Amino acid sequence: MLRTVLLIVMGLLVAACDRANQNPAEENDSAEASSPKPVAYYEYLWCKEGENNNDETVAAFVADWNKALDGMEQTLSGAFAYIPRGWKSEDFDGLWVLRWPDKDTMQRGWANYAESGTDESLAEAHPGVLTCGNEAGVNRFGFDLYAPIEVPDGFANESPYFLQNQFCTFNEGKVPEDLTEVIREDFLPVIRAGKEQGIYSSYWFMVGVPDGFEPAQPMDFNWIDFWNTADEGPTETAFFEGSKDGQAVMERFNEVMTCSERQSWDGYVL
């Protein structure tokens, strides 16, 4: 049910805040630059479904949400739903992912939302349907997102697409410039060579740097891998890690960073 709620609510949010057709390919409007710069500011909101969550209550919730958002300034540039695949969290049932052009726009958008009183109105009119975090650093987490590789044409033409993330820290004495060097000089050449051979056809990735909060677990950045399908992800990861070139790249990465176990998600364009 949470998936249904998120799909409807996110679709509504995008329609109200950005009338342009959304596509994950728009998550990277430019390829790598000489000096890495964030392509966007992302927020990940923890969401939980309530005891009154069903198709009818969702429909009523969405109708009132639509009325409220229609009158707001269009500051949001995209929205996505991430649903845990094969695991569960005590903190959330899914994530509501917001893409903003930058942090200043995010702050203006949230100020408009708070001033509208929409949160309170919806909670009163539709108790126990859906609750998503709105407290920065507690249940809403902001990141500067970097996208060092082009998004493949046709990515996520069908939903859900597949993604995995890892929370990573720099090893002692290592800094972001060291990671940038490995990505540019070692990782990207192998991935692009593979794409020319028909491998990694839908693969791309982003690197998120936490902003404005102290992570609950050690994290200097969040590494996120994307594929079109859940079959491609594990298959291509195993191929990369088993290849001579891939193993050489992994050794270079391991010199720079230490990462958590991968978490898998189903992703939806909304």
Buried (B, 14 or more C-beta within 10 A) or exposed (E): BBBEBBBBBBBBBBBBBBEEEBBBBBBBEEEBEEEBEBBBBBBBBBBBBBEBBBEEBBEBBBEBBBEBBEEBEEBBBBBBBBBBBEEEEEEBBBBBBBBBBEBEBBBEBBEBBEEBEBBEBBBEEBEEBBBBBBEBBEBBBBBBBBBBBBBBEEBBEEEBBBBBBBBBBBEEEBEBEBBBEBBBEBBBEBBEEBBEEEBBBBBBBBBBBBBEEEEEEEBBBBBBBBBBEBEBBBEBBEEBEEBEBBEEBBEBBEEBBBBBEBBBBBBBBB
